[in-house]
Amino acid sequence: MSFAQENSISGTVSDDKGLPLPGVNVLIENTNRGTQTDFDGVYTISASRGAVISFSYVGFETKKIVVGDNTAVNVKLIASSSELEEVVVTAYGVSKRSNITSAISTVGSQDLQDFVPSTSIDNILQGQAAGVQVTASNGRPGNTAFVQIRGVGSLNASTTPLYVIDGVPIPITDNTANNNFNPLAGLNPNDIESMSVLKDAASASKYGSRGANGVILITTKKGKRGDAKIRFISSYGFGERIPDSFDLMNASQKLEIERQYAGLGIGAATKLPGAVSTPEELQTLIGLDTNWEEELLRTSVIQSNSLSISGADERLSYFLSLGYDKNTGVIDRIDGFERITARLNTSYQAKDWLGIDANVSYARSATDLPRDRNNVQNPFRALYSYNPYEPLFSRDAQGNVLLDTKGNPVFNPTSTSFPIARALLTEQESSRNLLVIGNVAANITLSDKFSNRFAIGLVSNRFNRTSRSLQGGVLDGFVGDKNFPGTQTENYALDFEYNVSNLFSYNDTFNDVHNLSASFLLEYNENIRTDLFADARGFPSAEIPYLDVSAEATNAGSDEDRRILFSQALFLDYDYDGKYIASASIRRDGSTKFGPENKYGTFASGSLAWNIAKESFMDDSFFSDLKLRASYGTSGNQNIPDFQFVELLGFNSTYNGRTTGSSLNAPNPLIQWESQAILDIGVEFAFFNNRLSGVVDYFKKNSKDLLLNRPISYTAGDEDNAIFQNIGEVENRGVEISLNADVIRTEDFRLSLGGNITLLDTEVKKLINGQDIVRGTFGNIILREGQEINSFYLVEYAGVNPDNGAPQYVDLDGNITETYSDSFQKIQEGKSPIADVEGGFYTSVKYKGFGLRGDFVYRSGNYILNRQRAAGEAIGNIDSNLYTSAFNYWKQPGDTGVLPSPRFQDTADQAATTRFLEKGDFIRLRTLTFDYNMPRKFLDAIKLESLRLFVTGQNIWTLTDYQGDPEIGIGSAESGEQGDPGFVPGEFSLFSYPQTRSYTFGIEVGF
């Protein structure tokens, strides 16, 4: 018996120009052993004499080497025109990039790794793909974003795109107040392999009514052939509120402006310390100068740990991951955001004709929720409005901190009578989510031409929210009952959705040049949501947070919603020798959201492409790729509130001790799908062996039959005196440009640049009888035919009268007047919260093992109503802290460029005017990452596959003229958020959780 002796084989893998290739798969044939080349293209593997080692890399011909006596084997791979094709995940499958006839943007795992792991994946998309408008909701850890693809496709229905994870459609409910569900924060970005954004009808309409707002396909990682790969990533960092341009008054300044206002006869000021205190008392107050930001906020702690094990052999592939993320957030005294994730992806080739895919993921997240509203319960409003001469803790006459009976400092109630720091401890609100996403699929090869894929996917999310006011707490003194101390509310929601699909496919090639494929789809989708809530009061101890121990249950309720969607579809694809390509699809959806007359909707699309670069006359051209494509198609939107076609009853009252029902709506049995027609014309190109590449698209999206509330008689019985009806029409059109370039590429040095830009124009085409619709959280947004969608509707401010200091406004006749009236509101043409220009760009530099990459995002043409500035300059807020700009008020005739005189408080304190309307343009350095990959010699010595050290900064620099942070989604959640009637993202700013900047340090180890 003899054994073949194994030797350590090492070398460098390079391309045909001698440049090293990182990430090349190095496998010993007929085994499951393998490795990958490092950043310098170096590999090391143990193999016996006579063994065959294969070297494979995307875009290059696979090369095989027979091991001989030489232990140093350098390999040069040759670029392959056939292998160079990038494979892109598309609707219900994958396709080579050159065969795609539609507008699809892709984001790879390399583009995701530099973001803070607790960032939700929709926030990560910002600036990464042309045509995708991403607005962060706010800066709260784990919060999701507002994502729109190619503009606003609806006025009342949801405009959020469909997310599909490994073939499983993910339900996102965001068009109903207090009934929203978005599981994206439960995904671990380290598990994601790629994201494909389907933007036009040729791709998105394959999902029918669910694809009306575009589709984002998320593919998670899978095992690759070779030995098991173990990857561990750990990072630790800190974050802080992004400083804004507001300069708050200190104690001395605040007391001084109180004195000045009192001298001008402002009634509220005459009772304040600045007006009534003695010089000695003033000095005492100045000595108490308090920075409320320091008292209420903190430096957040951000930590992340992720472990994955993956591998594959001839039949089985697997990917297993575990993750833990925590972000304390910047609010002191609460826990912040925490997430635990787990994932297992497997593929098993059970028979030559049968393959099984099974994926399952688990995520548990918990979040402490500060009150996001415009009153004293909001800690961010408090740090701006609390007077600086009022300290965190109460003092006695000698200036000593008062202690309670347990020896703890007593929080100062301040002049608001609401000590927010104590409220963060006693008015607790937290939420927990338990998310499970799973799918199993059987891929059956019936013959070399026919195949079938049967798949079942499910999404289950259990949501719990606990809201408590502890006995003796701050709110307990306002709304509690001393006989029943302490209150608690429990909210529970279970979202369960399953999706069953069967895709039967035919593929054939005729005469070696005619390639034809056809697929027939059947799909059934059901969503069930159950809501429960219960209130109780009277708790014996703050340490027992369970309703069972309460003295009295005060309220309870439950409801359940069910929605079903059944679909049939046919997809056709043809190409002639890869040069001339045509695709078509037709899909028919039936939804329970519509009545019997309009239950079904049919949606179709067609697209063409010409791969000019494959023509013989292009053989000597400097073009590496050149393709023209065009598509047109329709889709429908069913993301509307349920049961609008039937009469609904509410049971919120009683009569003679019995529950009674009352009408909630005027039903419309003719309600039907909102429809969209999308035209796209694009060109894809690459020069100089793909060193410079780009895409240009023109799109036009018409949304018709939009559902709007048509006013009806007050006697019709509808609580809103309106009926939901298909009436409106809007249009979005624009141009998208993406460019990427390898500017310099040598053996040791690489410089890459890239970016994208979207130019967007929106227009309201049709409304109910041509009548304007006023909307927005505070009624400051208008829809008018022929104008931009969601234009601002404000009173025009004409500055300060230099003669007397009175604020001036423009009436509807164009006259300047010192009178203010809400009736002076007029449309601000060309000014809306929607950006005209948006995109991102990056630069990447690599030198040997060192790397530096910066990603920027930018936006231009949008406007924001700065209600936060209005609050800090309001004369009526003299009892709260103000901005130092409030000193710049009119004092004598001839003063210009000043604020109104405090004597005109009633007409000056009007936030809904163009005085506070500001441009929201900005450029932000979204991420900056510096990393170092250890060389192969060092890794061999310590027996590691890879080792990467990195430091990342996020949101570390912003250029803007906006006063405050210009990246605004929610201005004040409890004033208006997604699902509320008329809500418009980015409309105004008003003390919501601010954006943060962070710095993290980490290590990535491969075994």
LOKETI-382526 format. One record per residue (C-alpha): z, x, y. Coordinates in steps of 0.05 Angstrom, whole numbers, plus 32768, in hexadecimal, padded with zeros to 4 digits. Layout:
// residues N
ZXY...
// end
This chain:
// residues 1007
8000800080007FEE801B80457FF98003808C7FCB800F80C77FEE803780FC7FEE801881417FE4804181807FEF803081C97FAB802381E97FA7802482347F748028826B7F55800782A87F277FCB82AB7EF77FCA82E67EB97FA482FD7E737FC083017E837FE083447EC0800483297EF37FD7834B7F317FC683207F387F8083047F7E7F6383017F8E7F2B82D07F5A7F3C829B7F6D7F1F82577F737F5782237F777F3A81DC7F767F5881977F477F2D816F7F617F0481347FA87F0A814E7FD27EE881827FE27F2981A57FC97F3981EA7FD97F4C82317FBB7F4B82777FA87F8282A87FD67F8D82E37FC37F8F832D7FA27FD383247F797FBB82E87FA57FE482B87FB87FCB82737FDF7FE582377FDD7FC781F07FEF7FDE81AA7FB77FDB81777FA37FFC81367F64802481297F297FF5811C7F487FBA81417F1A7F9581727F347F8B81B97F117F5781E47F137F5A82317F047F1882547F067F04829D7EEA7EC882C37EA67EDA82E07E997F1482B07E7B7F1E826C7EAF7F2682357EAF7F6D82187EC97F8381D47EE07FC981C27EEF7FE4817C7F2C8010817D7F1E805781677F458098816E7F45809681BA7F83807681D87F678074821F7F33803D82247F16802B82687EEB7FED826B7EB67FD6829C7EA57F8C829D7E627F7282B47E5C7F3482E07E3E7EF982BC7E177EC382DF7E2B7E9282A97E747EA582A77E7A7EAA82F27E7C7E5E82F77EBF7E4583127ED97E0C82E87EF47DD483147F207D9A82FE7EFD7D59830F7F087D0F83027F147D0682B77EFE7D4C82A57EE87D9082BC7EA57DAB82D47E857DEC82EA7E857DF383357E397DF983377E307DB583147E5D7D8F83447E3A7D5F83737E767D49839A7EA77D6383CE7EE27D8383AA7F137DB583C77F3F7DDF83987F827E0183A47F987E3483707FDC7E4C83597FD47E8B83827FD27E6083C180137E3C83AD80407E76839C80537E8A83E380747E4883F680BE7E3883F280C77E1B83AC80ED7DDE83C680B07DCB83F0808D7D8F83D380477D9B83BB80277D6C83EE80447D96842780267DD484067FE07DB6840E7FE47DBC84597FAB7DE984727F947DF9842B7F5A7DC884247F277DAF84577F2A7D6584647F727D5D844F7FA07D4984887FE97D5A847680237D4884A480697D5B848D80977D1E848F80CE7D4A84AC80F47D89849981257D6B846781247D94842780FD7D7283F080DC7D40841E80937D2F8412805A7D2D844480277CFC84607FE47D0F84407FA27CF084547F5D7D05843D7F267CFF84707F4A7CD384A17F6A7C8F84A27F4C7C61846E7F777C2484797FA27C0484AE7FD67BDF84847FCB7BF7843C7FE37C3B84257FB77C7784377FD87CA884087FA87CC883D57FAF7CBE838B7FD27CF883677FC07D05831F7FEA7D3882F87FCA7D5082B77FA47D0F82B37FDF7CE282C37FD87CB7830380187CBD832B802F7C7D834D80417C868396805B7C4983BB805D7C52840680447C11842580837BE7841D80C27BF2844581007C06841C80D57C0783DD80B47C4B83E080AC7C7A83A6808F7CC183A8809E7CF0836D80797D2D838880BA7D50839E80CD7D51835480957D81834180A07DCC833A80687DF08361806F7E2B833080547DFE82F980137DEE831C7FD37E1183097FA47DF0833B7F997DB483677F557D9383717F4B7D6583AD7F147D3183A17EFC7D1B83E57EBB7CF583DF7EA57CB683BA7E7F7CDC83847EC17CF8836A7EF87CC983827ED67C8883717EDB7C9983277F247C8483317F0D7C42834F7F3F7C1E837B7F747C5483737F447C89838F7F367C6783D17F5F7C9983F87F477CD683D17F647CF583927F8D7D3483887F8A7D4E83417FC47D7B832D7FBD7DA782EF7FFA7DC982D47FFB7E0B82AF7FEA7E1682667FF27E4E82357FBD7E84822E7FA77EAA81F07FD27EE581DE801B7EF881D7804F7ECC81F880557ED7824280997ED18262809B7ECA82AE80DA7EC782D880DA7EBA832381187EBB834D811F7EB7839881567EB083CB81527EA4841581697E7F8452814D7E4F8485815B7E3684CB81447E0084FB81067E158520811D7E1F856880FD7DEF859A80F07DF485E481297DC585F9815E7DE98621819F7DC3861B81D37DC6865282137DED864882567DD0865D82527DEA86A4820C7DCF86AE821C7D8B8690825A7D8386BD82307D9686F981F97D6386EC822E7D2D86E282497D40872782037D3D874681F37CF9872682357CDD873D82267CF4878381E57CCD8780820A7C8E876D81F87C8C8723822E7C5D870982367C7B86C3823F7CC086E082777CAE870F82A77CA786D482947CE886B182BD7D2886B2828D7D4B86E0829C7D17871682E67D09870C83057D4B86F3832E7D7B871D83167DC38724834A7DD886F083347DA286C082EC7DB786C982FC7DFF86B783207DE6867982E37DBE866482B47DF9867282E17E23864582D47DF2860C82887DFE8610826D7DEA85CC822A7DF985AC82227DBB858081E87DD9855A82177E0F8541824C7DDB852F821E7DAB850981E87DD784EC81E97E1484BF81BB7E4884A2819F7E28846381A07E4B841F81607E4783F7815F7E5D83AE812E7E558376812B7E6B832D80F17E5E82FE80E77E7482B680A87E68828D80927E7B824780497E71823380187E8781FF7FE27E7181CE7FC07E80818D7F827E64816C7FA07E1E81657FDE7E1681907FEB7E2481DA802C7E1881FE804B7E1D824380967E13824C80B87E18828F80FD7E0D82AD810C7E0B82F881467E06832781407DFF837281737DF483A9816C7DEE83F381AC7DDD841881877DC98457819F7DD9849D81D27DA184A582197DB98499824A7D93846D82167D75843D81F77D9283FE81AC7D8D840C81777D8B83D6817C7DA1838E81497D9C835581487DAD830B81057DAB82E780EB7DB682A180A47DB3828580837DBA824180377DBB823C80177DC281F77FD27DBF81D87FC77DBE818D7F857DC281687F9B7D98812C7F557D96810D7F127DB181207F027D6B81397F477D5981567F6E7D78818F7FB07D5E81A87FCB7D6A81EF80137D58820080367D658242807B7D4F825980A27D61829880E87D5182AE81067D5782F481497D44831081527D4A835B818C7D398389818C7D3383D481C27D27840881A67CFA843E81BC7D00848781AF7CC284B0816A7CC984D081707C96850781737C95855381BE7C8A855B82017CAE855681FC7CB2850A81C47CE6850E81DE7D2E8510819E7D48853081A47D17856981ED7D2B856F81DF7D75857A81B37D6185B581DE7D2A85D282277D3F85C882457D59860882507DA4860682967D9E862382AB7D7485E782BF7DA385AE82B97D97856383047D8D855A83357D66858683657D8E85B283AA7D8085CE83BF7D89861683C97DD4860A83847DDC85EC839B7DE385A583737DC4856C83947D85855283A57D81850783AC7D4484DB83E67D3884AB83C47D65847783BC7D9E84A783717D9584B083517D9884F583437D54851482FB7D48852582EE7D36856D82D27CEF857282B07D0485B4829C7CD385E882707CB085B482AD7C9E858A82857CB6854E82977CFC853582567D0D851182727D4B84EF82A87D2084CD82767CE984BF824D7D1A8496828A7D1F8468829F7CD78467825D7CB1846C823C7CCE842E81F67CBC841881D37CDE83DE81987CD083B181877CE6836B81447CE3834781367CEC82FD80EB7CF582F380C77CF982B1807B7D0182AC805A7D05826880177CFD82487FF87D0682047FAE7D0881F57F827D0C81B77F3F7D2F81BF7F117D1B81877ECE7D3E817B7EA37D0B81577E667D3781557E457D6D817F7E307D3581AF7E667D0181AC7EB07D0881BD7EEB7CDC81CE7F2B7CE781F47F647CB681ED7F9F7CC1821C7FE27CA1822D80097CB6826A804A7C9E828780747CA982C580BD7C9482C880E97C9F830481317C88830A814A7C87835181937C80836581AF7C7F83AB81F97C7C83BD820F7C6B8403825A7C718411828A7C68844B82CA7C868433830C7C64844283247C7B848682DE7C95849482B97C9284D682917C5384C882CA7C3384A382EC7C2C84E682B07C08850382967BDB84CB82CC7BDF849683077BB38486834D7BD08486835E7BA3844B83237BBF8424831D7C08843882DC7C2B842782987C0F841782627C2483E6821A7C0F83D781F47C22839881A87C1D839681827C26835581377C258349810F7C32830B80C57C40831380A17C3F82D180567C4582C9802A7C51828D7FE07C5E82897FB47C57824B7F6D7C70824D7F347C7C821D7EF87CA682317EBB7CA682027E897CDC82147E437CF082017E257D3582127DE07D4E82007DAB7D8082157D607D74820E7D2B7DAB820E7D627DDC82247D5D7DC5826D7D707D7B826F7DBB7D73826C7DD67D2C82677E1D7D1282617E387CCC82617E7F7CB2825C7E9C7C6C82557EE47C61826B7F167C2B825C7F597C3082807F977C0582847FCF7C1282B580117BED82BE80487BFA82F1808D7BDC82ED80C27BE6832281097BCD831D81397BCD835781847BC1835681BA7BC7838B82047BB8839082377BBC83C982827BC083C482BE7BCF83EF83077BE283E7830E7C2483C183507C4183AC83397C8983B382FF7CAE83D282FD7CD9839382E77C9E836682A17C8B837D82957C51834C828D7C08835B82B97BF6832082F77C0B834682E77BE4838583127BAA839A82D87B7B83AA828D7B78839C826A7B6083DB82217B5B83CA81EF7B68839281A67B5C8384816A7B6F8359811F7B66835480E57B7D832A809B7B88833A80627B8F8308801B7BA583167FE17BAC82E57F9E7BCE82EE7F677BCA82BA7F287BF382C17EE57C0082A17EB77C3882B97E767C5C82A87E687CA382BE7E237CC582BA7E117D0D82C87DCE7D3082C27DB37D7482D57D717D9682CC7D7C7DDF82B97DB97DE082E87D8B7DDA83247D847D9083327DC37D6783257DD17D1C83297E117CF5831C7E217CAB831E7E5D7C80830F7E707C37830E7EB67C1C83057ED27BD683037F1C7BCC83117F467B8E83067F887B8B832B7FC27B59832A7FCB7B6583747F927B3483827F887AEB83717F597AD0833C7F1E7ACB836D7F1E7B15837E7F447B3783467F0B7B6783357EE87B9A835F7EAB7BC4834E7EA27C0A836A7E667C3983627E4F7C7D83787E147CAB83737E097CF483847DD37D2983837DD47D7583877DA17DAD838A7DB57DF383757D837E1783A07D9E7E5B838D7D857E5083457D3E7E48835C7D0F7E83834C7CFC7E8C83957D457E9D83A37D487ED783717D447F0D83A77D6D7EE683DA7DAF7EFE83F77DCB7EBA83E37DFA7EBC83A87DFF7E7183A97DDE7E3983D07DE67DF083BF7DD67DB083E47DF87D7083CF7DFF7D2883E77E277CED83CF7E347CA483E07E637C7383C07E957C3C83C77EDE7C3483B57F147C0083C07F5C7C0283D77F917BD883B37FCE7BFB83D17FE87BBE83F480297B9683ED802C7B6C83AE80207B2183A87FFD7B1583EB7FD07AE183C980087AB283B5803F7A9183DC80807AB783D980C67A9A83DE81057ABC83F6814A7AA883DD81777AC48413819B7A84842681C37A4C840781C87A018411820379D883F782197A1583CF81D57A1E83AD81A07A5383B781657A3B83DF811F7A5683E680F77A5F842580AF7A73842F80A37ABC844080587ABE844A80187A9784537FF17AA684137FA97ABB84137F887AB083CF7F487ACF83E87F677B1283F77F3D7B4A83D97F357B9583D47F2F7BC084117EEC7BE484087ED37C29841B7E8D7C46841E7E8A7C9284237E4E7CBE84337E537D0984297E1E7D3F84347E327D8684267E187DCD841C7E3A7E0483F47E267E4C83FE7E387E9483ED7E1C7ED684047E1E7F1F83EE7E337F1583A67E667EDF83BA7E897F0C83EC7E7F7ED584207E817E8C840C7E897E49842D7E817DFE842C7E6A7DCE84637E717D83845B7E607D4884877E827D0784747E837CBF848C7EB67C8F84707EB27C4584817EEE7C1A846D7EE07BD0846E7F047B8F845D7F447BAE84757F807B82846D7F9E7B6C84AF7FD07B3784C47FAA7AFE84E57FD77AD485127FE17A8C84FB80077A4F851380537A54851780567A1684EB80327A3784B080737A50849380677A9B849480A27AC484AE80727AF184D380447AB884EA80087ADD84CD7FDD7ADE848F7FC37B1C846C7F777B1B84707F3C7B4A84647F217B5384AA7F247B9A84C67EF57BD684C37EFF7C1F84D67ED47C5D84D27EE57CA684C77EB07CDC84CE7EB27D2684D47E9F7D6C84BE7EC47D9B84907EB87DE6848E7ED77E18845D7ECA7E63845D7EE47E9C84337ED27EE684367EE37F2684127EDB7F5284507EEE7F94842F7EF67FA183E47F007FE783CB7F27800383907F68800783B87F5E7FD883F47F4A7F8F83FC7F457F64843A7F367F1A84337F307EE484677F267E9984617F327E5684807F1D7E0F848A7F147DDE84C37F0C7D9384C57EEE7D6F85017F007D2584FE7EEB7CE985277F077CA4851B7EF47C6085367F0B7C18852F7ECD7BEF851F7EE77BA885157F287B8185217F3C7B38851D7F0F7B14854E7F087B5685737F517B50858B7F7C7B8E85967FB67B9B85667FF47BBC8583801C7BE1854F80477C1F854780927C258540809F7C138589805D7BEF8598803C7C2C85B77FFE7C2F858A7FC17C0385907F847BF385667F477BE0858F7EFF7BD9857A7ED57C15858D7F117C4285997F347C7885707F627C5F85397FAB7C5A854F7FA07C6A85987FDE7C6E85C47FEF7C3085ED801B7C45862780297C3B867080067C71869980367C9D86C0801F7CB3870580567CE58716808D7CE4874980847CCA879080917D0887B980AB7CDE87F380E57CBC87CF80E97CD6878880D57C95876780AD7C97872580677C7A872C803B7C5686FA7FF47C3B86F77FEC7BF086F07FB37BCE86CA7F897BCD870A7F8F7C1887137FC07C14874D7FFA7C448752803C7C20875780877C2F875580917BF2872A80957BFA86DF807F7BC386AF80707BC3866580337B99867780147BD8869580097BF5864F7FC17C0B86447F9B7C2F860E7F9A7C7B86157F537C8886007F497CC585D47F937CCF85CA7FB27CBE85877FE07CE085547FA27CF1852A7F8A7D3885337F407D4485447F427D8B85277F6D7DA384EE7F6D7DDA84BA7F887E1D84A47F747E65849C7F8F7EA384797F897EEE84767F9C7F18843A7FA27F6484367FAF7F8A83F67FB87FD583F07FC57FEE83A980037FC7839480157FAE83DA7FFF7F6B83F580067F4584367FED7EFE84407FF47ECE847B7FE17E8584797FDA7E5E84BA7FD27E1484C77FBA7DF485087FAE7DB085277F8E7D9985687F7D7D59858C7FB97D2F85787FEE7D1585A880387D08859E80667CDA85C580A17D0885D380DA7CD785D281097D1185C480F97D2F860881017CEB862781477CE5860B815C7D29862781427D19866D81587CD0867181847CC286AD81A77C8B868581BD7CBF865281EA7CE3868582267CD5865782047D02862381EB7D48862881A87D53864A81737D89864E81767DBA868881337D9E869F815B7D6186B681717D8B86F2812A7D8C870B812C7D47872A81127D32876F81447D4687A6811F7D4387E880DD7D2A880580A27D5687F280BD7D6987AD80857D6A877980827D7C873080C77D5F872680EA7D2886FF80F87CE5872181377CDE874B81727CC5872381787C8C8755813B7C6C873281597C6B86EC813F7C2686D980F67C3886E480FC7C8286D2811A7C7A868D80DC7C60866B80C87C87862D80897C5E861D80607C7E8654802E7CB7865880657CE18679807D7CF2863380397CF4860F802A7D3C85FC7FF47D6185D680097D72858F7FDB7DAF85887FF97DEA85627FEB7E27853880217E398506802B7E7584D8803A7E4B849B80497E84846B804B7ED0846F80557EF5842E805D7F3F8420805F7F5383D8805C7F9083AA80437F93836380607FCC833B802C7FFC831D801E7FFF82D3803E804382C88080802982E1807A7FE882B9806C800E827980AB8037828480D87FFA828B80B27FD08257809B7F98828580597F74828A805D7F6B82D5808E7F71830F80837F55835480B27F58839080A57F2B83CB80C07F12840D80A57ED2842D80AE7EB28471809C7E6A847D808F7E4884C180A37E8984E380757E83852180587E498547802B7E478584802D7E0485A980357DE585EE80597DA985D180A27DA485E580C57DA285A280A87DAD855D80617D91855A80607D88850E807A7D41850C80717D0B84D880AF7CDF84E080CC7CDA852581097CB3850F810A7C9884C881357C5B84D3810D7C4A851180CC7C4E84EC80B47C6D84AB807C7C648478807D7C1D845F80957BFF84A080637BD184C480387BF884F580557C3C84E480287C7684FA80397CBD84E380427CEE851B80457CB9855280867CD0857280C07D01856D81087CE9856E813D7D14854D81247D13850581357D4D84D681127D8984F780E37DBA84D681037DFB84BE80ED7E4384B881047E6C847D81057EB1845F81097EBC8414810D7EFA83E980F97EFA83A180E57F1B836180B27F08832C80B77F2882E780877F2382AD80987F358265
// end
